[in-house]
Amino acid sequence: TLVVSARGSLSLGGLTSAMVGLGTALCGPLIGAAADRFGQRTVLLAAASVSSLALLAMAWIAYSPLPPAAVLISAFFIGATGPQVPPMSRSRLVGVIMNRLPVARQQKSLNSTMAYESAADEVTFVFGPLIVGILAATMGPAAPILGAAVLTLIFVTSFALHRSAHDVRLAAGTQETPDPVSSLFDRSLLVLVLGVLGVGFLFGSTLTSLTSFMDDMGQPERAGLVYGAMGVGSAIFALGVVLFPERFSLRARWATFAALILAGAIALHLVEGMTGVVVVLLIMGVGIGPTLVTLFSLMAQRSPRGRSATAMSIASTSVVVGQSAASAVTGSLAENYGTTTATLAPLVAAVTIVLAALGNWAIAGTRRAAQER
């Protein structure tokens, strides 16, 4: 929003978003690894300061006479210095559960925690753009960026200093040495990353194809409101995961709700009217929420020893990468081939999630058989 307003270029605005995603993709896991190595508090305090400065720099550069390359470089640094609070929060909560709760309560508490975290992410995805739009319209295009800089400095610093950071260090300290970096590339983790990447691709492709659909109807500005149907449904059912019985295993949940996402993506490609689109988005949301909760629960279970923040950062970064890539690809499809073709992108994303779920089913079955032997 800021770049489009300041520079008058939609293409530069799109490239700016892509550079933020690229910075996050390249540096997000490194920030997680640094947190595992040096502790969350040190890394977060540094990231909060640098990230706030990067946001302020973007607000100035956007209106400066500097060339577009300067805007793109500043966007990259915004993504690269992002504090990675969501994965570190998940890592902390896992540490609290494992350190303070009896074994009998750990799994249920872990599921509840991941449900809450995923619902919080959904609220951010849905209401974040809405808040940005309101601030930009009422206070100017730079207001969201300036507000983000202030909030980052205050609340990330508060999060860094919170005593829960001790639980992560305590959990790490109980182990002799962390697992090797190569353990992050185990197939049981890679299949989860593929699943999360598919969810990110689904977010980006659905919003972009929906924007094209609404543009065809002459109401492109309402795309975010309609998209909210999927986010609200997803958040509600993410919280509802805590009601699932334990016999409904994590791998079964992923397979079940991935199938629901696929059914919704097929319907999205075929439906025509506004009412039908809203209903389909609600159905897809029902599948997405529990799927995300399950993916992060599995990631928490399978994170290598001493690499929890790194593994969670990789997963969270995959959502951003998938979303950014899908927005670019789907936007190109919509512009060159129309909305009908663009709605194939969410279908591809859904197929990716299903294939990853099937791969996880096979891997989980192999792991269980090995444990029984």
Beta strands, then each sheet from edge to edge (+ up, - down):
end
